[in-house]
Amino acid sequence: ISLVEPPRQEGGRFPLQLGPFSLRRARAVRGGITILKEPTAQSEGLYDLTQARTLNDLTRFGVELKGCLSATSPIYLFELERKRANIPTEATDFVWAYPLNGAHHLTEEQLGVLQCLHN
């Protein structure tokens, strides 16, 4: 497993320097995610998507199906805000899943090929 450092923000620790963001519903990933290293409030984690068969085509373009998870952060949203963001009421913390290792090198042409393969 190669460990990739998550991006660092100038002037503060994640998530203080990121945003604003919008939420978009993503297609479900078949096969799921495997947590290789559980994140905590003090340390980042690692995830693996090799069991997600729908993503295996990414490997032909040099994308490793592993990535970093941010350290956990507490959720400070009221019930109505949680509902709008599809956050379960029992959730207490969240993490960000950073992009897969090598995904930032994909060209428009490669993205087009992947889109054709999965439509």
TORSEMI-667605 format. One record per residue: residue number from 1; x, y, z negated of N, C-alpha, C, O in turn. Coordinates in nm, 4 decimals. Example, Ala and Ser with C-alpha at 12.3 -4.5 7.8 and 13.67 -1.06 7.14 Angstrom:
BEGIN
[node 1; [1.3190; -0.5690; -0.7800]; [1.2300; -0.4500; -0.7800]; [1.3200; -0.3300; -0.7800]; [1.4236; -0.3319; -0.8465]] [node 2; [1.2850; -0.2250; -0.7080]; [1.3670; -0.1060; -0.7140]; [1.2900; 0.0030; -0.7870]; [1.3409; 0.1138; -0.8039]] 
// end
This chain:
BEGIN
[node 1; [0.0852; -0.1168; 0.0000]; [0.0000; 0.0000; 0.0000]; [0.0895; 0.1227; 0.0000]; [0.1790; 0.1365; -0.0834]] [node 2; [0.0641; 0.2099; 0.0934]; [0.1391; 0.3351; 0.0926]; [0.0565; 0.4396; 0.0181]; [-0.0633; 0.4548; 0.0420]] [node 3; [0.1212; 0.5095; -0.0705]; [0.0532; 0.6119; -0.1481]; [0.0713; 0.7454; -0.0799]; [0.1832; 0.7841; -0.0462]] [node 4; [-0.0372; 0.8153; -0.0596]; [-0.0335; 0.9469; 0.0029]; [-0.0780; 1.0478; -0.1005]; [-0.1807; 1.0289; -0.1657]] [node 5; [-0.0028; 1.1534; -0.1162]; [-0.0405; 1.2571; -0.2112]; [-0.1602; 1.3336; -0.1574]; [-0.1589; 1.3745; -0.0413]] [node 6; [-0.2644; 1.3545; -0.2387]; [-0.3769; 1.4361; -0.1935]; [-0.3324; 1.5812; -0.1780]; [-0.2349; 1.6231; -0.2404]] [node 7; [-0.4025; 1.6576; -0.0957]; [-0.3650; 1.7969; -0.0760]; [-0.3687; 1.8750; -0.2070]; [-0.4574; 1.8543; -0.2898]] [node 8; [-0.2745; 1.9625; -0.2249]; [-0.2698; 2.0479; -0.3433]; [-0.3132; 2.1881; -0.3033]; [-0.2869; 2.2317; -0.1912]] [node 9; [-0.3777; 2.2570; -0.3918]; [-0.4244; 2.3919; -0.3654]; [-0.3346; 2.4921; -0.4356]; [-0.2966; 2.4715; -0.5508]] [node 10; [-0.3009; 2.5985; -0.3683]; [-0.2218; 2.7053; -0.4268]; [-0.3049; 2.7764; -0.5335]; [-0.4240; 2.8004; -0.5137]] [node 11; [-0.2436; 2.8095; -0.6440]; [-0.3102; 2.8925; -0.7435]; [-0.4070; 2.8207; -0.8347]; [-0.4732; 2.8864; -0.9151]] [node 12; [-0.4189; 2.6896; -0.8266]; [-0.5102; 2.6219; -0.9173]; [-0.5250; 2.4756; -0.8855]; [-0.4884; 2.4300; -0.7772]] [node 13; [-0.5783; 2.4033; -0.9794]; [-0.5996; 2.2602; -0.9645]; [-0.7369; 2.2361; -0.9016]; [-0.8333; 2.3075; -0.9292]] [node 14; [-0.7428; 2.1348; -0.8174]; [-0.8685; 2.0928; -0.7568]; [-0.9743; 2.0826; -0.8665]; [-0.9398; 2.0329; -0.9737]] [node 15; [-1.0945; 2.1230; -0.8508]; [-1.1582; 2.1763; -0.7308]; [-1.1725; 2.3286; -0.7326]; [-1.2580; 2.3828; -0.6624]] [node 16; [-1.0930; 2.3965; -0.8092]; [-1.1115; 2.5401; -0.8254]; [-1.0878; 2.6213; -0.6987]; [-1.1426; 2.7309; -0.6865]] [node 17; [-1.0092; 2.5725; -0.6049]; [-0.9744; 2.6503; -0.4875]; [-1.0409; 2.6021; -0.3583]; [-1.0010; 2.6456; -0.2503]] [node 18; [-1.1389; 2.5154; -0.3656]; [-1.2033; 2.4618; -0.2456]; [-1.3450; 2.5152; -0.2309]; [-1.4070; 2.5571; -0.3286]] [node 19; [-1.3954; 2.5136; -0.1087]; [-1.5344; 2.5505; -0.0849]; [-1.5449; 2.6786; -0.0062]; [-1.4418; 2.7390; 0.0236]] [node 20; [-1.6625; 2.7228; 0.0289]; [-1.7893; 2.6545; 0.0035]; [-1.8089; 2.5354; 0.0976]; [-1.7501; 2.5299; 0.2056]] [node 21; [-1.8910; 2.4419; 0.0557]; [-1.9183; 2.3224; 0.1336]; [-2.0676; 2.3109; 0.1601]; [-2.1495; 2.3670; 0.0874]] [node 22; [-2.1013; 2.2382; 0.2641]; [-2.2406; 2.2012; 0.2857]; [-2.2471; 2.0490; 0.2808]; [-2.1481; 1.9814; 0.3089]] [node 23; [-2.3610; 1.9961; 0.2461]; [-2.3787; 1.8517; 0.2390]; [-2.4401; 1.8015; 0.3686]; [-2.5352; 1.8600; 0.4205]] [node 24; [-2.3851; 1.6936; 0.4197]; [-2.4400; 1.6285; 0.5381]; [-2.4535; 1.4813; 0.5079]; [-2.3622; 1.4199; 0.4527]] [node 25; [-2.5659; 1.4250; 0.5435]; [-2.5870; 1.2819; 0.5221]; [-2.5023; 1.2049; 0.6235]; [-2.5054; 1.2338; 0.7431]] [node 26; [-2.4278; 1.1079; 0.5750]; [-2.3414; 1.0263; 0.6612]; [-2.4050; 0.8900; 0.6821]; [-2.4854; 0.8436; 0.6012]] [node 27; [-2.3668; 0.8268; 0.7928]; [-2.4114; 0.6907; 0.8179]; [-2.3502; 0.5975; 0.7145]; [-2.2354; 0.6161; 0.6742]] [node 28; [-2.4249; 0.4989; 0.6721]; [-2.3737; 0.4019; 0.5748]; [-2.2585; 0.3237; 0.6370]; [-2.2598; 0.2928; 0.7562]] [node 29; [-2.1601; 0.2927; 0.5554]; [-2.0465; 0.2133; 0.5998]; [-2.0725; 0.0693; 0.5588]; [-2.0797; 0.0384; 0.4399]] [node 30; [-2.0867; -0.0194; 0.6580]; [-2.1124; -0.1604; 0.6281]; [-1.9873; -0.2247; 0.5707]; [-1.8764; -0.2010; 0.6188]] [node 31; [-2.0055; -0.3050; 0.4690]; [-1.8932; -0.3745; 0.4089]; [-1.8438; -0.3060; 0.2838]; [-1.7856; -0.3699; 0.1962]] [node 32; [-1.8667; -0.1764; 0.2749]; [-1.8386; -0.1047; 0.1517]; [-1.6960; -0.0604; 0.1300]; [-1.6076; -0.0766; 0.2141]] [node 33; [-1.6789; -0.0045; 0.0138]; [-1.5519; 0.0531; -0.0276]; [-1.4972; -0.0281; -0.1446]; [-1.5723; -0.0710; -0.2322]] [node 34; [-1.3666; -0.0483; -0.1449]; [-1.2993; -0.1150; -0.2561]; [-1.2139; -0.0108; -0.3266]; [-1.1338; 0.0575; -0.2626]] [node 35; [-1.2299; 0.0017; -0.4552]; [-1.1487; 0.0945; -0.5338]; [-1.0217; 0.0193; -0.5751]; [-1.0272; -0.0771; -0.6513]] [node 36; [-0.9080; 0.0653; -0.5235]; [-0.7802; 0.0016; -0.5556]; [-0.7226; 0.0545; -0.6865]; [-0.6585; -0.0187; -0.7619]] [node 37; [-0.7461; 0.1811; -0.7118]; [-0.7016; 0.2438; -0.8375]; [-0.8128; 0.3374; -0.8811]; [-0.8467; 0.4316; -0.8096]] [node 38; [-0.8692; 0.3120; -0.9974]; [-0.9796; 0.3910; -1.0494]; [-0.9304; 0.5314; -1.0869]; [-0.8325; 0.5440; -1.1605]] [node 39; [-0.9960; 0.6362; -1.0379]; [-0.9544; 0.7709; -1.0775]; [-0.9999; 0.8017; -1.2196]; [-1.0983; 0.7459; -1.2681]] [node 40; [-0.9277; 0.8904; -1.2849]; [-0.9647; 0.9380; -1.4183]; [-0.9616; 1.0909; -1.4146]; [-0.9325; 1.1503; -1.3108]] [node 41; [-0.9911; 1.1528; -1.5259]; [-0.9842; 1.2991; -1.5327]; [-0.8403; 1.3478; -1.5194]; [-0.8175; 1.4631; -1.4827]] [node 42; [-0.7434; 1.2620; -1.5484]; [-0.6027; 1.3008; -1.5434]; [-0.5274; 1.2510; -1.4199]; [-0.4171; 1.2980; -1.3922]] [node 43; [-0.5856; 1.1563; -1.3451]; [-0.5100; 1.1019; -1.2316]; [-0.5995; 1.0659; -1.1136]; [-0.7162; 1.0304; -1.1300]] [node 44; [-0.5421; 1.0761; -0.9954]; [-0.6117; 1.0414; -0.8724]; [-0.6246; 0.8895; -0.8609]; [-0.5583; 0.8143; -0.9323]] [node 45; [-0.7108; 0.8468; -0.7701]; [-0.7298; 0.7047; -0.7447]; [-0.7016; 0.6726; -0.5987]; [-0.6604; 0.7593; -0.5217]] [node 46; [-0.7244; 0.5466; -0.5615]; [-0.7053; 0.5001; -0.4245]; [-0.8251; 0.4172; -0.3824]; [-0.8825; 0.3440; -0.4631]] [node 47; [-0.8634; 0.4291; -0.2538]; [-0.9728; 0.3466; -0.2019]; [-0.9288; 0.2752; -0.0754]; [-0.8316; 0.3143; -0.0106]] [node 48; [-1.0017; 0.1703; -0.0415]; [-0.9709; 0.0864; 0.0745]; [-1.1015; 0.0577; 0.1485]; [-1.2020; 0.0225; 0.0867]] [node 49; [-1.0996; 0.0729; 0.2801]; [-1.2183; 0.0472; 0.3629]; [-1.1977; -0.0674; 0.4613]; [-1.2716; -0.0774; 0.5592]] [node 50; [-1.0984; -0.1547; 0.4376]; [-1.0733; -0.2622; 0.5336]; [-1.1897; -0.3603; 0.5436]; [-1.2021; -0.4299; 0.6444]] [node 51; [-1.2746; -0.3674; 0.4425]; [-1.3925; -0.4546; 0.4494]; [-1.5068; -0.3901; 0.5272]; [-1.6059; -0.4562; 0.5581]] [node 52; [-1.4936; -0.2627; 0.5587]; [-1.5965; -0.1906; 0.6350]; [-1.5719; -0.2158; 0.7833]; [-1.5022; -0.1386; 0.8492]] [node 53; [-1.6281; -0.3214; 0.8344]; [-1.6008; -0.3664; 0.9711]; [-1.6265; -0.2600; 1.0772]; [-1.5623; -0.2601; 1.1823]] [node 54; [-1.7191; -0.1701; 1.0503]; [-1.7491; -0.0673; 1.1503]; [-1.6346; 0.0319; 1.1677]; [-1.6327; 0.1065; 1.2655]] [node 55; [-1.5398; 0.0343; 1.0753]; [-1.4276; 0.1282; 1.0836]; [-1.2996; 0.0648; 1.1370]; [-1.2001; 0.1348; 1.1558]] [node 56; [-1.2997; -0.0653; 1.1616]; [-1.1776; -0.1333; 1.2035]; [-1.1181; -0.0778; 1.3327]; [-0.9969; -0.0865; 1.3522]] [node 57; [-1.2006; -0.0206; 1.4220]; [-1.1481; 0.0356; 1.5469]; [-1.0539; 0.1531; 1.5222]; [-0.9723; 0.1851; 1.6086]] [node 58; [-1.0633; 0.2172; 1.4080]; [-0.9733; 0.3289; 1.3769]; [-0.8274; 0.2841; 1.3724]; [-0.7374; 0.3623; 1.4029]] [node 59; [-0.8040; 0.1590; 1.3345]; [-0.6663; 0.1115; 1.3206]; [-0.5926; 0.1085; 1.4541]; [-0.4700; 0.1189; 1.4558]] [node 60; [-0.6634; 0.0947; 1.5659]; [-0.5955; 0.0943; 1.6967]; [-0.5330; 0.2295; 1.7282]; [-0.4480; 0.2391; 1.8167]] [node 61; [-0.5741; 0.3349; 1.6564]; [-0.5174; 0.4679; 1.6769]; [-0.4262; 0.5093; 1.5614]; [-0.3962; 0.6276; 1.5451]] [node 62; [-0.3825; 0.4128; 1.4821]; [-0.2869; 0.4406; 1.3757]; [-0.3452; 0.4898; 1.2449]; [-0.2719; 0.5375; 1.1583]] [node 63; [-0.4759; 0.4788; 1.2294]; [-0.5383; 0.5213; 1.1032]; [-0.5360; 0.4031; 1.0073]; [-0.5823; 0.2938; 1.0401]] [node 64; [-0.4817; 0.4266; 0.8890]; [-0.4809; 0.3251; 0.7847]; [-0.6133; 0.3357; 0.7091]; [-0.6561; 0.4461; 0.6753]] [node 65; [-0.6774; 0.2249; 0.6828]; [-0.8090; 0.2266; 0.6186]; [-0.7981; 0.2366; 0.4666]; [-0.8682; 0.1681; 0.3921]] [node 66; [-0.7079; 0.3243; 0.4238]; [-0.6879; 0.3513; 0.2818]; [-0.6758; 0.5014; 0.2633]; [-0.6309; 0.5725; 0.3532]] [node 67; [-0.7158; 0.5493; 0.1466]; [-0.7056; 0.6918; 0.1189]; [-0.7057; 0.7197; -0.0298]; [-0.7189; 0.6287; -0.1117]] [node 68; [-0.6909; 0.8458; -0.0633]; [-0.6859; 0.8904; -0.2033]; [-0.8220; 0.9405; -0.2493]; [-0.9018; 0.9922; -0.1711]] [node 69; [-0.8453; 0.9237; -0.3774]; [-0.9611; 0.9806; -0.4452]; [-0.9106; 1.0869; -0.5408]; [-0.8063; 1.0695; -0.6037]] [node 70; [-0.9833; 1.1964; -0.5522]; [-0.9455; 1.3008; -0.6467]; [-0.9621; 1.2501; -0.7891]; [-1.0262; 1.1477; -0.8128]] [node 71; [-0.9045; 1.3218; -0.8823]; [-0.9332; 1.2962; -1.0229]; [-1.0821; 1.3249; -1.0466]; [-1.1427; 1.4021; -0.9724]] [node 72; [-1.1395; 1.2647; -1.1472]; [-1.2814; 1.2871; -1.1749]; [-1.3043; 1.4285; -1.2263]; [-1.2191; 1.4860; -1.2940]] [node 73; [-1.4195; 1.4829; -1.1935]; [-1.4618; 1.6148; -1.2410]; [-1.6045; 1.6032; -1.2932]; [-1.6852; 1.5297; -1.2361]] [node 74; [-1.6365; 1.6738; -1.3996]; [-1.7731; 1.6672; -1.4535]; [-1.8744; 1.7356; -1.3608]; [-1.8400; 1.8283; -1.2875]] [node 75; [-1.9974; 1.6893; -1.3653]; [-2.1068; 1.7473; -1.2879]; [-2.1809; 1.8460; -1.3774]; [-2.2274; 1.8099; -1.4855]] [node 76; [-2.1915; 1.9708; -1.3320]; [-2.2592; 2.0757; -1.4086]; [-2.3817; 2.1276; -1.3332]; [-2.3960; 2.2486; -1.3156]] [node 77; [-2.4682; 2.0402; -1.2894]; [-2.5863; 2.0821; -1.2151]; [-2.7126; 2.0486; -1.2927]; [-2.7189; 1.9482; -1.3637]] [node 78; [-2.8126; 2.1338; -1.2782]; [-2.9426; 2.1082; -1.3385]; [-3.0192; 2.0075; -1.2535]; [-2.9798; 1.9772; -1.1409]] [node 79; [-3.1283; 1.9563; -1.3080]; [-3.2055; 1.8497; -1.2443]; [-3.2471; 1.8846; -1.1008]; [-3.2318; 1.8014; -1.0114]] [node 80; [-3.2988; 2.0048; -1.0769]; [-3.3433; 2.0433; -0.9433]; [-3.2258; 2.0466; -0.8449]; [-3.2388; 2.0012; -0.7312]] [node 81; [-3.1120; 2.0998; -0.8882]; [-2.9937; 2.1039; -0.8017]; [-2.9442; 1.9632; -0.7711]; [-2.9033; 1.9356; -0.6583]] [node 82; [-2.9471; 1.8745; -0.8688]; [-2.9067; 1.7349; -0.8478]; [-2.9977; 1.6683; -0.7444]; [-2.9510; 1.5963; -0.6561]] [node 83; [-3.1277; 1.6933; -0.7567]; [-3.2232; 1.6329; -0.6645]; [-3.1967; 1.6791; -0.5213]; [-3.1963; 1.5977; -0.4290]] [node 84; [-3.1745; 1.8096; -0.5023]; [-3.1448; 1.8636; -0.3687]; [-3.0178; 1.8035; -0.3091]; [-3.0084; 1.7846; -0.1879]] [node 85; [-2.9208; 1.7737; -0.3943]; [-2.7920; 1.7207; -0.3476]; [-2.7870; 1.5680; -0.3497]; [-2.6814; 1.5096; -0.3253]] [node 86; [-2.9000; 1.5024; -0.3785]; [-2.9075; 1.3563; -0.3858]; [-2.8095; 1.2977; -0.4875]; [-2.7496; 1.1930; -0.4629]] [node 87; [-2.7932; 1.3642; -0.6005]; [-2.7057; 1.3166; -0.7080]; [-2.7929; 1.2500; -0.8130]; [-2.8857; 1.3129; -0.8639]] [node 88; [-2.7659; 1.1249; -0.8467]; [-2.8459; 1.0565; -0.9483]; [-2.8443; 1.1316; -1.0814]; [-2.7422; 1.1886; -1.1195]] [node 89; [-2.9563; 1.1315; -1.1512]; [-2.9664; 1.2047; -1.2776]; [-2.8718; 1.1486; -1.3832]; [-2.8289; 1.2217; -1.4724]] [node 90; [-2.8388; 1.0199; -1.3745]; [-2.7503; 0.9596; -1.4744]; [-2.6013; 0.9825; -1.4456]; [-2.5170; 0.9486; -1.5287]] [node 91; [-2.5680; 1.0389; -1.3301]; [-2.4268; 1.0641; -1.2960]; [-2.3690; 1.1717; -1.3873]; [-2.4337; 1.2729; -1.4142]] [node 92; [-2.2476; 1.1490; -1.4344]; [-2.1815; 1.2458; -1.5231]; [-2.0574; 1.3076; -1.4585]; [-2.0180; 1.4186; -1.4943]] [node 93; [-1.9953; 1.2361; -1.3631]; [-1.8720; 1.2817; -1.2989]; [-1.8788; 1.2547; -1.1496]; [-1.9630; 1.1776; -1.1034]] [node 94; [-1.7889; 1.3191; -1.0734]; [-1.7781; 1.2928; -0.9301]; [-1.6317; 1.2941; -0.8900]; [-1.5462; 1.3455; -0.9620]] [node 95; [-1.6045; 1.2364; -0.7732]; [-1.4711; 1.2414; -0.7127]; [-1.4871; 1.2757; -0.5653]; [-1.5933; 1.2539; -0.5069]] [node 96; [-1.3826; 1.3287; -0.5061]; [-1.3772; 1.3513; -0.3622]; [-1.2964; 1.2385; -0.3009]; [-1.1931; 1.1995; -0.3552]] [node 97; [-1.3418; 1.1863; -0.1897]; [-1.2629; 1.0894; -0.1133]; [-1.1908; 1.1677; -0.0043]; [-1.2540; 1.2216; 0.0866]] [node 98; [-1.0592; 1.1737; -0.0138]; [-0.9810; 1.2423; 0.0879]; [-0.9840; 1.1606; 0.2170]; [-1.0077; 1.0399; 0.2124]] [node 99; [-0.9604; 1.2240; 0.3321]; [-0.9636; 1.1506; 0.4597]; [-0.8675; 1.0318; 0.4598]; [-0.7674; 1.0303; 0.3882]] [node 100; [-0.9007; 0.9334; 0.5416]; [-0.8150; 0.8169; 0.5575]; [-0.6761; 0.8586; 0.6034]; [-0.6608; 0.9563; 0.6767]] [node 101; [-0.5746; 0.7836; 0.5597]; [-0.4368; 0.8121; 0.5989]; [-0.4227; 0.8032; 0.7507]; [-0.4495; 0.6983; 0.8092]] [node 102; [-0.3814; 0.9107; 0.8137]; [-0.3619; 0.9153; 0.9583]; [-0.4799; 0.9685; 1.0365]; [-0.4679; 0.9911; 1.1569]] [node 103; [-0.5944; 0.9893; 0.9717]; [-0.7145; 1.0351; 1.0432]; [-0.6970; 1.1748; 1.1001]; [-0.7582; 1.2075; 1.2018]] [node 104; [-0.6157; 1.2573; 1.0376]; [-0.5978; 1.3946; 1.0847]; [-0.5199; 1.4016; 1.2160]; [-0.5127; 1.5082; 1.2772]] [node 105; [-0.4615; 1.2902; 1.2602]; [-0.3868; 1.2878; 1.3862]; [-0.4725; 1.2460; 1.5060]; [-0.4242; 1.2460; 1.6192]] [node 106; [-0.5987; 1.2105; 1.4823]; [-0.6845; 1.1662; 1.5927]; [-0.7076; 1.2796; 1.6911]; [-0.7355; 1.3927; 1.6513]] [node 107; [-0.6960; 1.2490; 1.8202]; [-0.7199; 1.3481; 1.9245]; [-0.8680; 1.3484; 1.9616]; [-0.9425; 1.2578; 1.9241]] [node 108; [-0.9095; 1.4504; 2.0349]; [-1.0489; 1.4567; 2.0825]; [-1.0805; 1.3352; 2.1703]; [-1.1907; 1.2806; 2.1638]] [node 109; [-0.9848; 1.2936; 2.2513]; [-1.0055; 1.1772; 2.3387]; [-1.0269; 1.0507; 2.2558]; [-1.1172; 0.9722; 2.2851]] [node 110; [-0.9454; 1.0304; 2.1536]; [-0.9610; 0.9132; 2.0673]; [-1.0943; 0.9164; 1.9941]; [-1.1600; 0.8132; 1.9804]] [node 111; [-1.1343; 1.0326; 1.9474]; [-1.2647; 1.0449; 1.8817]; [-1.3780; 1.0108; 1.9780]; [-1.4764; 0.9479; 1.9391]] [node 112; [-1.3638; 1.0528; 2.1045]; [-1.4631; 1.0194; 2.2062]; [-1.4730; 0.8689; 2.2297]; [-1.5826; 0.8145; 2.2426]] [node 113; [-1.3577; 0.8020; 2.2352]; [-1.3559; 0.6554; 2.2527]; [-1.4276; 0.5890; 2.1358]; [-1.5091; 0.4989; 2.1553]] [node 114; [-1.3974; 0.6334; 2.0159]; [-1.4623; 0.5746; 1.8978]; [-1.6128; 0.5974; 1.8996]; [-1.6898; 0.5085; 1.8634]] [node 115; [-1.6544; 0.7158; 1.9415]; [-1.7976; 0.7448; 1.9484]; [-1.8662; 0.6530; 2.0497]; [-1.9757; 0.6031; 2.0235]] [node 116; [-1.8032; 0.6305; 2.1645]; [-1.8592; 0.5403; 2.2657]; [-1.8703; 0.3982; 2.2132]; [-1.9685; 0.3293; 2.2409]] [node 117; [-1.7711; 0.3539; 2.1383]; [-1.7716; 0.2175; 2.0853]; [-1.8836; 0.1937; 1.9852]; [-1.9291; 0.0807; 1.9677]] [node 118; [-1.9275; 0.2998; 1.9199]; [-2.0249; 0.2830; 1.8112]; [-2.1615; 0.3436; 1.8403]; [-2.2415; 0.3622; 1.7486]] [node 119; [-2.1889; 0.3743; 1.9645]; [-2.3237; 0.4229; 2.0008]; [-2.3999; 0.3200; 2.0773]; [-2.5144; 0.3439; 2.1156]] 
// end
